[in-house]
Amino acid sequence: MTSRTIILIPAYNEGQSITQVIERLRQVVPHYDRVIINDGSSDHTAQVVRTLGERLLHLPCNLGYGLALQTGMKYALLRGYETIVTLDADGQHQPEDVPLLVQALEAKRADMVIGSRYCGGRPYIGPFSRTAGQRLFSHLTRLLIGRRIYDTSSGFKAMRASVCRTIVDRTFMDLHTETIVRLSLLGFVIEEVPVTVQERQHGQSMHSWVSIFRYPLMTLMLTLVAAMDVWLRKRE
């Protein structure tokens, strides 16, 4: 599994943090390949990545997190990678936890492993609006798939190529709750392992005051679409 593993790093205006993320990955998992998906950044993210000699997929405009990652997954599938890890470029995820997620794929016989901030009895910490949304979608997964996923919005995942093929097959996938629900209903095994997440040191979060209202509504709609998509597929 180690020889055919790639780390996908979507980046939007993360020029101040991407260097540290890459350097730590080089130290911890030098035998894993990496590719950065520059999602139409308006800062110097692309220049930093090129200077570091990293592989770069450059999107001409900002397509959003889900489509940026689908671009990276298509790249990985075309080149025959067996295991795909997704890691945010803002420095909140710990590169040292990457081997933990990859090893858990085999140990737990899973198709996807989520690096979770909340499983194992960990409390939801943060602004009320955000923690309320995280709890809501965690319980929504239990309602739809029969078990609770505690961190449905984690961008830190390890998955098998078969999972990526299913994800890129549908354009509505944003790689959060709706993806977890659809994959689970299709029979894929999804597990969580606890990880530590640091606070962002540079740049701006994609969550603004507007997204506090827009993101939950969009996620709810996509999740219902995902569940209906599987239901219709099974009826065919």
Stockholm file with secondary structure:
# STOCKHOLM 1.0

chainA/1-236         MTSRTIILIPAYNEGQSITQVIERLRQVVPHYDRVIINDGSSDHTAQVVRTLGERLLHLPCNLGYGLALQTGMKYALLRGYETIVTLDADGQHQPEDVPLLVQALEAKRADMVIGSRYCGGRPYIGPFSRTAGQRLFSHLTRLLIGRRIYDTSSGFKAMRASVCRTIVDRTFMDLHTETIVRLSLLGFVIEEVPVTVQERQHGQSMHSWVSIFRYPLMTLMLTLVAAMDVWLRKRE
#=GR chainA/1-236 SS CGGGEEEEEEESSCTTTHHHHHHHHHHHCTTSEEEEEEESCSSSHHHHHHHTTCCEEEESSCCCHHHHHHHHHHHHHHTTCSEEEECCTTSCBCGGGHHHHHHHHHHTTCSEEEEESSTTTCCCCSCHHHHHHHHHHHHHHHHHHSSCCSCTTCCCEEEEHHHHHHHHTCTTCCSSHHHHHHHHHTTCCEEEEECCBCCCCSSCCSCCHHHHHHHHHHHHHHHHHHHHHHHHHHHC
#=GC SS_cons         CGGGEEEEEEESSCTTTHHHHHHHHHHHCTTSEEEEEEESCSSSHHHHHHHTTCCEEEESSCCCHHHHHHHHHHHHHHTTCSEEEECCTTSCBCGGGHHHHHHHHHHTTCSEEEEESSTTTCCCCSCHHHHHHHHHHHHHHHHHHSSCCSCTTCCCEEEEHHHHHHHHTCTTCCSSHHHHHHHHHTTCCEEEEECCBCCCCSSCCSCCHHHHHHHHHHHHHHHHHHHHHHHHHHHC
//
